[in-house]
Amino acid sequence: MGMAKAAMLEHQENLALAASYLVDIGWLSRCEHHAVVYGGAEWDLESEFWKKAVGDWKRGASGPVPWAAGLEVREFTDLVKEAYESHPGEQCFSCAKIMVE
């Protein structure tokens, strides 16, 4: 596997972990039926959110984001922001489709 592909796969894994972190702290939701993550891109992430996220990152491998212990703070915050913005919607799209039909 090439270095570019390995970096892309690592980024995708970290992005999924960042989305799970956002679900855990209540900023995103996960559909219990379809495992779809949604609820992002509704609000601007405020300074209080970033204080908590960076505080969690600073706790390192023993904190709630041990996967981010090897990342720089800017890499971590960029991942969290990308994960939040990549999961828009007020509800699971599969559930919404079923409700329409």
Phi and psi in degrees as GROMACS dihedral restraints (atoms count N, CA, C in turn):
[ dihedral_restraints ]
;  ai    aj    ak    al  type     phi  dphi    fc
    3     4     5     6     1   -72.6    20    10
    4     5     6     7     1   162.7    20    10
    6     7     8     9     1   -64.3    20    10
    7     8     9    10     1   -38.3    20    10
    9    10    11    12     1   -64.5    20    10
   10    11    12    13     1   -42.6    20    10
   12    13    14    15     1   -66.3    20    10
   13    14    15    16     1   -40.7    20    10
   15    16    17    18     1   -63.0    20    10
   16    17    18    19     1   -41.3    20    10
   18    19    20    21     1   -65.1    20    10
   19    20    21    22     1   -39.6    20    10
   21    22    23    24     1   -65.0    20    10
   22    23    24    25     1   -43.5    20    10
   24    25    26    27     1   -64.5    20    10
   25    26    27    28     1   -40.2    20    10
   27    28    29    30     1   -63.6    20    10
   28    29    30    31     1   -41.4    20    10
   30    31    32    33     1   -62.7    20    10
   31    32    33    34     1   -44.1    20    10
   33    34    35    36     1   -63.1    20    10
   34    35    36    37     1   -39.6    20    10
   36    37    38    39     1   -65.0    20    10
   37    38    39    40     1   -45.6    20    10
   39    40    41    42     1   -63.7    20    10
   40    41    42    43     1   -36.1    20    10
   42    43    44    45     1   -64.6    20    10
   43    44    45    46     1   -41.7    20    10
   45    46    47    48     1   -64.5    20    10
   46    47    48    49     1   -39.5    20    10
   48    49    50    51     1   -67.3    20    10
   49    50    51    52     1   -37.3    20    10
   51    52    53    54     1   -65.3    20    10
   52    53    54    55     1   -40.3    20    10
   54    55    56    57     1   -63.5    20    10
   55    56    57    58     1   -41.8    20    10
   57    58    59    60     1   -63.3    20    10
   58    59    60    61     1   -39.3    20    10
   60    61    62    63     1   -59.6    20    10
   61    62    63    64     1   -45.1    20    10
   63    64    65    66     1   -65.1    20    10
   64    65    66    67     1   -33.9    20    10
   66    67    68    69     1   -65.9    20    10
   67    68    69    70     1   -45.6    20    10
   69    70    71    72     1   -59.2    20    10
   70    71    72    73     1   -36.4    20    10
   72    73    74    75     1   -95.1    20    10
   73    74    75    76     1     3.7    20    10
   75    76    77    78     1    89.0    20    10
   76    77    78    79     1    11.5    20    10
   78    79    80    81     1   -91.2    20    10
   79    80    81    82     1   -17.9    20    10
   81    82    83    84     1  -129.5    20    10
   82    83    84    85     1   164.6    20    10
   84    85    86    87     1  -122.7    20    10
   85    86    87    88     1   154.6    20    10
   87    88    89    90     1  -123.1    20    10
   88    89    90    91     1   127.1    20    10
   90    91    92    93     1   -67.5    20    10
   91    92    93    94     1   127.0    20    10
   93    94    95    96     1   -73.9    20    10
   94    95    96    97     1   -15.6    20    10
   96    97    98    99     1   -93.1    20    10
   97    98    99   100     1   -34.5    20    10
   99   100   101   102     1  -118.8    20    10
  100   101   102   103     1    -3.6    20    10
  102   103   104   105     1    59.8    20    10
  103   104   105   106     1    22.2    20    10
  105   106   107   108     1   -83.6    20    10
  106   107   108   109     1   136.2    20    10
  108   109   110   111     1   -96.7    20    10
  109   110   111   112     1   134.8    20    10
  111   112   113   114     1  -151.1    20    10
  112   113   114   115     1   174.2    20    10
  114   115   116   117     1   106.7    20    10
  115   116   117   118     1     1.0    20    10
  117   118   119   120     1   -88.8    20    10
  118   119   120   121     1   174.5    20    10
  120   121   122   123     1    63.2    20    10
  121   122   123   124     1    17.3    20    10
  123   124   125   126     1   -87.8    20    10
  124   125   126   127     1   -38.7    20    10
  126   127   128   129     1  -125.7    20    10
  127   128   129   130     1   160.7    20    10
  129   130   131   132     1   -77.1    20    10
  130   131   132   133     1   137.1    20    10
  132   133   134   135     1   -73.5    20    10
  133   134   135   136     1   123.1    20    10
  135   136   137   138     1   -91.5    20    10
  136   137   138   139     1   171.1    20    10
  138   139   140   141     1   -60.2    20    10
  139   140   141   142     1   -35.4    20    10
  141   142   143   144     1   -63.8    20    10
  142   143   144   145     1   -38.0    20    10
  144   145   146   147     1   -61.9    20    10
  145   146   147   148     1   -47.2    20    10
  147   148   149   150     1   -65.6    20    10
  148   149   150   151     1   -34.4    20    10
  150   151   152   153     1   -60.7    20    10
  151   152   153   154     1   -45.3    20    10
  153   154   155   156     1   -65.7    20    10
  154   155   156   157     1   -46.1    20    10
  156   157   158   159     1   -61.8    20    10
  157   158   159   160     1   -46.4    20    10
  159   160   161   162     1   -67.3    20    10
  160   161   162   163     1   -36.4    20    10
  162   163   164   165     1   -61.6    20    10
  163   164   165   166     1   -41.5    20    10
  165   166   167   168     1   -64.3    20    10
  166   167   168   169     1   -41.1    20    10
  168   169   170   171     1   -63.1    20    10
  169   170   171   172     1   -40.7    20    10
  171   172   173   174     1   -64.2    20    10
  172   173   174   175     1   -23.1    20    10
  174   175   176   177     1   -72.7    20    10
  175   176   177   178     1    -8.0    20    10
  177   178   179   180     1    65.1    20    10
  178   179   180   181     1  -146.2    20    10
  180   181   182   183     1   -64.5    20    10
  181   182   183   184     1   -20.3    20    10
  183   184   185   186     1   -93.5    20    10
  184   185   186   187     1    -1.2    20    10
  186   187   188   189     1   -92.6    20    10
  187   188   189   190     1  -170.5    20    10
  189   190   191   192     1   -75.2    20    10
  190   191   192   193     1    -7.4    20    10
  192   193   194   195     1  -128.4    20    10
  193   194   195   196     1    60.6    20    10
  195   196   197   198     1   -61.6    20    10
  196   197   198   199     1   -26.9    20    10
  198   199   200   201     1   -65.0    20    10
  199   200   201   202     1   -20.4    20    10
  201   202   203   204     1   -96.0    20    10
  202   203   204   205     1     3.3    20    10
  204   205   206   207     1   -59.5    20    10
  205   206   207   208     1   -31.3    20    10
  207   208   209   210     1   -89.9    20    10
  208   209   210   211     1     1.3    20    10
  210   211   212   213     1   -94.0    20    10
  211   212   213   214     1   153.6    20    10
  213   214   215   216     1   -73.8    20    10
  214   215   216   217     1   156.7    20    10
  216   217   218   219     1   -59.5    20    10
  217   218   219   220     1   -38.5    20    10
  219   220   221   222     1   -66.3    20    10
  220   221   222   223     1   -38.5    20    10
  222   223   224   225     1   -61.7    20    10
  223   224   225   226     1   -44.1    20    10
  225   226   227   228     1   -62.9    20    10
  226   227   228   229     1   -49.1    20    10
  228   229   230   231     1   -65.9    20    10
  229   230   231   232     1   -35.4    20    10
  231   232   233   234     1   -64.4    20    10
  232   233   234   235     1   -41.1    20    10
  234   235   236   237     1   -63.2    20    10
  235   236   237   238     1   -44.4    20    10
  237   238   239   240     1   -63.1    20    10
  238   239   240   241     1   -44.4    20    10
  240   241   242   243     1   -64.0    20    10
  241   242   243   244     1   -43.8    20    10
  243   244   245   246     1   -62.5    20    10
  244   245   246   247     1   -42.2    20    10
  246   247   248   249     1   -63.1    20    10
  247   248   249   250     1   -42.5    20    10
  249   250   251   252     1   -63.3    20    10
  250   251   252   253     1   -46.0    20    10
  252   253   254   255     1   -74.8    20    10
  253   254   255   256     1   -19.6    20    10
  255   256   257   258     1   -85.8    20    10
  256   257   258   259     1    -3.2    20    10
  258   259   260   261     1  -126.3    20    10
  259   260   261   262     1    61.8    20    10
  261   262   263   264     1   -77.2    20    10
  262   263   264   265     1   171.5    20    10
  264   265   266   267     1   115.7    20    10
  265   266   267   268     1   150.1    20    10
  267   268   269   270     1   -89.5    20    10
  268   269   270   271     1   -14.7    20    10
  270   271   272   273     1  -156.9    20    10
  271   272   273   274     1   170.5    20    10
  273   274   275   276     1   -61.7    20    10
  274   275   276   277     1   129.2    20    10
  276   277   278   279     1   -64.8    20    10
  277   278   279   280     1   -32.2    20    10
  279   280   281   282     1   -67.8    20    10
  280   281   282   283     1   -43.3    20    10
  282   283   284   285     1   -65.4    20    10
  283   284   285   286     1   -40.6    20    10
  285   286   287   288     1   -62.4    20    10
  286   287   288   289     1   -40.1    20    10
  288   289   290   291     1   -64.8    20    10
  289   290   291   292     1   -42.0    20    10
  291   292   293   294     1   -63.3    20    10
  292   293   294   295     1   -39.9    20    10
  294   295   296   297     1   -66.2    20    10
  295   296   297   298     1   -32.9    20    10
  297   298   299   300     1   -72.8    20    10
  298   299   300   301     1   -38.2    20    10
